[in-house]
Amino acid sequence: MKAYLLDAAVAQYVHDHSTKPDPLLEELAKETAEVAGERAEMQISPDQGVFLTMITQLVAPAVAVEVGTFTGYSSLCIARGLSGGRLHCFDVSEEWTSIARRYWAEAGVAHRVTLTLGPALETLAAFDQTVDLAFLDADKGNYPGYYELLMDRMRPGGLIVVDNTLRRGYVADPAHDEATTVEIRQFNDLVIEDPRVTVLMLPVADGMTMIRKN
């Protein structure tokens, strides 16, 4: 449970009153923890998974994009929320996304997902479809580049959801000048100063920002 910003008792209460992951998602989380070690922290939390499925159901995208797929938890949640649309995943790792492929197939959603491997600044630049919904959860230093590529393709009223935007709360403390924290802080400033969007930052897990193109 990622609840860096909440009192432990409040975090447990939120957890207890949120829909739980089904056995397949639990199995995926367990396998990720076993094979990825400390890197398993890159996987979103169960409450974020519920959030992504619900947002997908509400937006009902024809075209959804995910930048940063890892072992597939978030993509599985998005794909399950689709109602006729398609999810396009962009990642660099054949190793990690091979796990994602297995779980997409087991969940019966593989036909809804297209995976493109390679540096996303290049592969996303070649993507020529209008995007309705995007989830960004990749290398933080390239967030601004991914953001601009997504905005260029996002329809008016489309939604970008960005993960890790509170960096365990470090972004609010100027004394924290570790590189990733600085990168996230700079990205947050870039977004809030962008006149093209409406922004809401949510204290969910490690921070999730909703960015609607005006």
CORRAWO-V805087 format. One record per backbone hydrogen bond with DSSP energy under -0.5 kcal/mol. NH is the residue of the N-H (numbers start at 1). CO is the residue of the C=O. Records with the same first field share a line. If there is no record, write none. Layout:
# CORRAWO-V805087
NH=CO ; CO
This chain:
# CORRAWO-V805087
3=1
6=3
11=7
12=8
13=9
14=10
15=11
16=12
17=13
18=15
26=22
27=23
28=24
29=25
30=26
31=27
32=28
33=29
34=30
35=31
36=32
37=33
39=36
40=37
41=38
42=39
43=40
49=45
50=46
51=47
52=48
53=49
54=50
55=51
56=52
57=53
58=54
59=55
60=56
64=86
65=133
66=88
67=135
68=66 ; 90
72=69
76=72
77=73
78=74
79=75
80=76
81=77 ; 78
82=78 ; 79
86=62
87=112
88=64
89=87 ; 114
90=66
91=116
94=92
97=93
98=94
99=95 ; 96
100=96
101=97
102=98
103=99
104=100
105=101
106=102
107=103
108=104 ; 105
109=104
110=104
112=109
113=110
114=87
116=89
118=91
122=119
123=119
124=120
126=122
127=124
131=153
132=63
133=63
134=159
135=65
136=161
137=67 ; 135
142=139
143=140
146=142
147=143
148=144
149=145
150=146
151=147
152=148
153=149 ; 150
154=150
155=131
157=213
158=155
159=132
160=211
161=134
162=209
163=136
164=207
165=207
166=206
167=206
169=166
170=167
171=166
172=169
173=170
174=172
176=173
177=175
182=178
183=179
184=180
185=181
186=182
187=183
188=184
189=185
190=186
191=187
192=188
193=189
194=191
195=193
197=194
198=212
200=210
202=200 ; 208
204=202
207=204
208=202
209=162
210=200 ; 208
211=160 ; 209
212=198 ; 210
213=158 ; 211
214=196
